Amino acid sequence: MTTTTGTLADVLEPFDERLGERPEPELLTLTEGRGFVPQVERFKKRLATDDTSDYKLVRRGYVAFNPYLLWAGAIALNRAWDLAIISPAYPTFRVREGFDSSYVYWLLTGEPIRLRYDAISFGSVPRRRRAKVEDFLAIRLGPLPPFPEQRRIAAILDKADAVRRKRQQTLDLADQFLRSAFLDMFGDPVHNPKGWPVKRLGSLIRDTDRINYGVVQPGPHVPDGVPIVRVGDFSNGRVQNPTSKRISRDVESAYRRSRLAGDEILVACVGSIGQIAVAEPEMKGWNIVRAVARVPLGSSVEPAFVSEYLKTEFVQSYFQAETRTVTQPTLNIKQIRNTGVFLPPIEEQRRFVRLARMLSAQLAHLSRALSGVTELTDSLTQRAFRGGLA
């Protein structure tokens, strides 16, 4: 089998096509981990201007990335829409002749290349770290197999991903059940029908601690370093497969205030704003990136209760309304502190927690299975792009 090596410029061709006077198709946004999603699904509202004539077209098989979030994995290949539009700020590309689009999808989203995205992103403020198109296209690749071999590799990875997606769907259903149980027990926070007292989240923080962001510039991956949690690691209220990114202990030591104790709530503040996860005890000593806020709660509330409360549509709408945009949407610590939280008696909170723990045992089993499939997919991807997937 003949293979060649090259750069992303050998695989992708920069291509800029605008909507112009054509009817507006599906309006997409670009996320870390989920790729392209409809903007109204992601933000619960339309953010685009009324005049979208200057928005970029992404036809099926086109690639785009968010230059300010490429380091977090905000890159996607359109596999679902024949025609859609995205923000004019996103660089767009066509797959060059001789490359299978599914193979390119795995090439661009696999673990081997994600760490390189982080390395080419620059800037002193994490949420403004930017990747240049020329640096992106200059990323060197391993062996590039001929077209038939690309299709064979893509088919193997697609099958592994189908298993992963089915297990993720099961986790999603379990998460939906817990949300329904929360509303049944405590009522909708919009109306607070049971009249629970309301306090600011900032007043529930444990003494001598505070809500804070994490590491500003994590630097390159260090195999024996400290695990760091990124927004892309959030899934169904848990942190999935976080140890794929580790940072130097010297870098981490400068951010002791954001070091995890293993019992905090984590809030995504950049990119997938408002996503919630709970730090597990085994995560003690780990850290978080600047795009994540750490919320250390005191003993007056149950973290599992507050975590579920923060996932409600009421709070998520508040987070979206309070988002500030400089170069990209960002949720600030002040807005998190000011979040109103209704507080049933601690006994009622604990009753919910007991239910959550019963479900959590099942979720943990499913989560481990999902992590195993994810790790298998990453392993297959690494082998594929080293030329070792026989």
C-alpha positions in Angstrom: 0.0 0.0 0.0 1.4 3.4 -1.1 1.1 6.2 1.4 2.4 9.8 1.5 2.9 12.3 4.2 2.0 16.0 4.1 0.2 18.7 5.9 -3.5 19.7 6.3 -3.0 22.0 3.3 -2.7 18.8 1.2 -6.1 17.6 2.5 -8.2 20.9 2.8 -8.7 23.7 0.4 -9.7 27.2 1.9 -13.0 28.1 0.3 -15.2 31.1 1.0 -18.7 31.0 -0.3 -21.3 33.5 1.0 -25.1 33.3 1.1 -25.8 36.4 -0.9 -29.4 36.9 -2.0 -30.3 33.2 -1.7 -33.0 32.1 0.8 -31.6 31.4 4.2 -31.0 27.7 5.0 -30.3 26.2 8.4 -28.3 28.5 10.6 -25.6 26.6 12.5 -23.1 27.3 15.3 -19.9 25.4 15.9 -19.3 23.8 19.3 -16.5 21.8 21.0 -17.3 18.1 21.0 -20.6 18.3 19.2 -19.5 19.9 16.0 -22.2 21.8 14.0 -25.5 22.3 15.8 -28.5 24.5 14.9 -28.0 27.9 16.6 -31.5 27.9 18.1 -30.8 24.5 19.7 -27.5 25.6 21.2 -28.6 29.0 22.5 -32.4 28.6 22.6 -32.6 31.8 20.5 -31.3 33.3 17.3 -28.1 35.3 17.7 -27.4 36.0 14.0 -28.3 39.4 12.4 -31.4 39.7 10.4 -29.3 40.1 7.3 -27.3 36.9 6.8 -26.2 37.6 3.2 -22.5 37.8 4.3 -22.7 34.5 6.3 -20.6 31.6 5.0 -22.2 28.6 3.3 -21.2 25.1 4.5 -22.3 22.4 2.1 -22.3 18.8 3.0 -18.6 17.7 3.3 -17.3 21.2 4.1 -15.1 21.9 7.1 -15.0 24.9 9.4 -13.4 25.8 12.8 -13.8 28.5 15.4 -10.4 30.3 15.5 -11.0 31.2 19.1 -11.9 27.8 20.3 -10.0 25.5 18.0 -7.7 24.7 21.0 -10.9 23.3 22.7 -11.8 21.1 19.8 -14.3 23.5 18.0 -13.9 22.0 14.5 -16.4 20.2 12.4 -17.2 18.6 9.1 -20.8 19.0 7.9 -22.2 15.5 7.6 -25.9 16.3 8.2 -27.0 19.2 6.1 -27.0 19.6 2.3 -26.7 23.4 2.8 -26.4 25.6 5.9 -24.8 28.8 6.9 -22.4 29.8 9.7 -20.8 32.9 11.1 -18.5 34.7 8.7 -15.8 34.6 11.4 -15.3 30.8 10.9 -12.7 29.8 8.3 -14.2 27.3 5.9 -12.6 24.6 3.7 -13.4 22.0 1.0 -12.0 18.5 1.1 -9.6 18.1 -1.7 -10.1 15.5 -4.4 -8.7 12.1 -3.5 -9.8 12.2 0.2 -12.8 10.6 1.7 -14.8 13.1 3.8 -15.5 10.6 6.6 -11.8 9.8 6.8 -11.1 13.6 7.0 -13.7 13.9 9.7 -11.8 11.4 11.9 -8.5 12.9 10.9 -9.6 16.4 12.1 -11.4 15.3 15.3 -9.2 12.5 16.6 -7.0 12.8 19.7 -3.7 12.7 17.8 -4.4 16.1 16.2 -6.4 17.8 18.9 -3.3 18.5 21.0 -1.7 20.2 18.0 -4.6 22.6 17.8 -3.8 23.7 21.3 -0.1 24.2 20.4 -0.9 26.6 17.5 -3.3 28.7 19.5 -1.9 31.9 21.0 -2.9 34.8 23.2 -2.6 35.8 26.9 -6.3 35.6 27.6 -7.6 32.0 27.2 -11.0 32.9 25.7 -9.2 34.9 23.1 -6.6 32.4 22.2 -6.6 32.4 18.4 -5.4 29.9 15.7 -4.3 31.3 12.3 -5.5 29.5 9.2 -1.9 29.3 7.9 -0.8 27.6 11.1 -3.7 25.2 10.9 -3.0 24.2 7.4 0.7 23.8 8.2 0.0 21.0 10.7 2.1 18.0 9.6 0.4 14.7 9.2 1.4 11.1 9.3 0.8 8.6 6.5 -2.0 9.6 4.1 -3.3 6.3 2.6 -4.9 6.0 -0.9 -8.6 6.5 -1.2 -9.8 2.9 -0.9 -7.8 2.5 2.4 -9.3 5.8 3.7 -12.8 4.5 3.1 -11.9 1.2 4.9 -10.5 3.1 7.9 -13.4 5.5 8.1 -15.9 2.5 8.0 -14.2 0.9 11.1 -14.2 4.2 13.0 -17.8 4.9 12.0 -18.9 1.6 13.5 -17.1 2.2 16.8 -18.6 5.7 16.9 -22.1 4.2 16.3 -21.7 2.1 19.5 -20.5 5.2 21.4 -23.5 7.2 20.3 -26.0 4.5 21.4 -24.5 4.4 24.8 -24.5 8.2 25.0 -28.2 8.2 24.1 -28.8 5.9 27.1 -27.0 8.3 29.3 -29.0 11.2 27.9 -32.3 9.4 28.7 -31.1 8.7 32.3 -30.2 12.4 32.7 -33.7 13.4 31.4 -35.3 11.1 34.0 -33.4 12.8 36.8 -34.4 16.3 35.6 -38.1 15.2 35.5 -37.8 13.8 39.1 -36.3 17.1 40.2 -39.2 19.1 38.8 -41.7 16.7 40.3 -40.2 17.0 43.8 -39.4 20.7 43.9 -41.4 22.4 41.1 -40.3 24.7 38.3 -37.9 27.4 39.4 -39.6 29.8 37.0 -42.7 29.9 39.2 -41.4 28.3 42.5 -44.9 26.9 43.2 -43.8 25.6 46.6 -42.5 28.9 47.8 -39.0 27.8 48.6 -36.7 30.6 49.9 -34.2 31.9 47.3 -30.5 32.8 47.9 -27.7 33.8 45.6 -25.3 31.0 44.6 -22.4 33.2 45.9 -23.8 33.0 49.4 -23.7 29.2 49.4 -19.9 29.0 48.9 -17.9 27.4 51.7 -16.0 29.7 54.0 -12.5 30.8 53.0 -13.1 29.7 49.4 -14.6 31.3 46.3 -15.8 30.7 42.8 -12.9 30.9 40.3 -11.6 30.0 36.8 -8.7 27.7 36.1 -5.4 27.6 34.3 -4.9 30.4 31.8 -2.3 28.7 29.5 -2.1 25.0 30.1 0.7 24.5 27.6 1.4 21.2 25.8 0.3 17.8 26.9 2.6 16.2 29.5 2.0 12.4 29.8 2.9 12.3 33.6 1.5 15.7 34.4 -1.7 16.8 36.3 -5.0 16.0 34.7 -6.9 19.1 33.6 -10.7 19.3 33.0 -11.8 21.0 29.8 -15.3 22.0 28.6 -15.2 19.2 26.1 -14.9 16.7 28.9 -18.4 17.5 30.2 -21.2 15.0 29.5 -24.4 14.3 31.3 -23.3 16.1 34.5 -20.1 14.1 34.7 -16.5 14.5 33.5 -15.8 12.0 30.8 -12.3 10.9 29.8 -10.5 13.9 31.2 -7.0 12.5 31.5 -6.4 12.9 27.8 -5.0 16.3 28.7 -2.4 16.7 31.4 -0.3 19.7 32.1 3.1 20.4 33.7 3.2 20.3 37.5 5.1 23.6 37.5 2.4 25.3 35.4 -0.4 23.8 37.6 1.3 24.8 40.9 0.6 28.5 40.0 -3.1 27.8 40.1 -3.6 26.2 43.5 -6.9 28.1 44.0 -8.6 26.3 41.2 -7.2 22.9 42.2 -10.1 20.5 42.7 -11.0 19.0 46.1 -13.3 16.5 44.4 -16.7 17.8 45.5 -17.2 21.0 43.5 -19.7 21.9 40.8 -18.1 22.8 37.5 -19.7 25.3 35.1 -18.7 25.8 31.4 -18.1 29.6 30.9 -16.8 29.7 27.3 -18.1 27.8 24.3 -20.8 25.4 25.6 -21.9 27.9 28.1 -23.9 26.6 31.1 -22.9 23.0 30.9 -22.7 21.5 34.4 -20.6 18.7 35.8 -19.8 17.6 39.4 -16.2 16.9 40.4 -15.9 13.3 41.7 -13.8 12.4 44.8 -11.2 10.7 42.5 -10.6 14.0 40.8 -9.0 15.5 43.9 -5.8 17.3 43.0 -6.8 17.8 39.4 -7.3 21.3 37.9 -9.5 23.1 35.3 -8.9 25.3 32.3 -9.8 29.0 32.2 -13.0 28.2 30.3 -14.4 26.4 33.4 -15.6 27.8 36.7 -15.2 25.9 40.0 -18.1 26.3 42.5 -17.1 25.0 46.0 -20.3 24.7 48.0 -20.6 24.8 51.7 -22.3 22.3 54.0 -25.7 24.0 53.9 -26.6 22.6 50.5 -26.3 19.3 48.7 -24.1 19.6 45.5 -26.2 17.0 43.6 -29.3 19.1 44.3 -27.6 22.4 43.2 -26.1 20.7 40.2 -29.5 19.6 38.9 -31.0 23.0 39.7 -28.4 24.7 37.6 -29.4 22.5 34.6 -33.0 23.7 34.7 -34.2 25.7 31.7 -34.8 28.6 34.1 -31.1 28.9 35.1 -29.8 28.0 31.6 -31.9 30.8 30.1 -30.4 33.1 32.8 -26.9 32.1 31.9 -27.6 32.7 28.2 -29.1 36.1 28.9 -26.1 37.1 31.1 -23.5 36.0 28.5 -21.1 38.8 27.5 -19.5 38.9 24.1 -16.1 40.4 23.4 -14.5 38.0 20.9 -16.9 35.2 21.8 -19.8 34.5 24.3 -18.5 34.2 27.9 -20.2 33.7 31.2 -18.5 35.7 34.0 -18.0 34.8 37.6 -20.2 37.7 38.7 -23.2 36.2 36.8 -22.6 32.8 38.4 -22.4 34.3 41.9 -25.6 36.2 41.3 -27.6 33.1 40.2 -30.7 32.7 42.3 -31.1 29.2 43.9 -34.3 28.1 45.6 -33.6 26.1 48.7 -35.9 23.4 50.0 -35.1 22.0 53.5 -31.9 20.0 53.6 -33.9 16.9 54.3 -35.8 17.3 51.0 -32.5 17.9 49.2 -31.1 14.7 50.7 -34.2 12.8 49.6 -33.5 13.8 46.1 -29.8 13.0 46.5 -30.7 9.4 47.5 -32.6 9.0 44.3 -29.8 10.6 42.4 -27.3 8.2 43.9 -29.4 5.1 43.0 -29.4 6.3 39.4 -25.8 7.4 39.7 -24.6 3.8 40.1 -26.2 2.9 36.8 -24.9 6.1 35.2 -21.4 5.3 36.5 -21.6 1.8 34.9 -22.8 3.4 31.6 -20.2 6.1 31.9 -17.4 3.6 32.3 -18.7 1.7 29.3 -18.9 4.9 27.3 -15.3 5.9 28.3 -14.1 2.5 27.2 -15.7 2.9 23.8 -14.3 6.5 23.6 -10.9 5.3 24.5 -11.2 2.4 21.9 -12.2 4.9 19.2 -9.3 7.2 20.1 -6.9 4.2 20.1 -8.2 3.1 16.7 -7.9 6.7 15.4 -4.3 6.9 16.6 -3.5 3.5 15.0 -5.2 4.5 11.8 -3.3 7.7 11.4 0.0 6.0 12.2 -0.7 3.6 9.4 -1.2 0.6 11.8 -4.9 -0.2 11.4 -4.7 -3.5 9.6 
